[in-house]
Amino acid sequence: MQEIGEIFQYYGKIGVAAIRLNKSLKAGDKIKIRGNTTDFEQEVKSIQIEHTKVKEAKKGDEIGVKVDDKVRRGDKIYLVE
């Protein structure tokens, strides 16, 4: 499993994680989110950059992704092969 980013903000009311990427990510990819109390996998259904829906994000982008469970700042994002 390859680390592709880190959560820097979580919006609990809407269930969206703000992620800073260090590798590219596209809609349809399967990710694992892991932290001190976080550990789950999900498919990336959509990605937003500045409230605009995109199909793919690249290294260095800050994106918003709807998450299935609560996440925390500092949780790591991994790409599931």
Sequence and secondary structure as in RCSB ss.txt:
>XXXX:A:sequence
MQEIGEIFQYYGKIGVAAIRLNKSLKAGDKIKIRGNTTDFEQEVKSIQIEHTKVKEAKKGDEIGVKVDDKVRRGD
KIYLVE
>XXXX:A:secstr
 EEEEEEEEEETTTTEEEEEESS EETT EEEEESSS EEEEE   EEETTEEESEE TT EEEEE SS   TT 
EEEE  
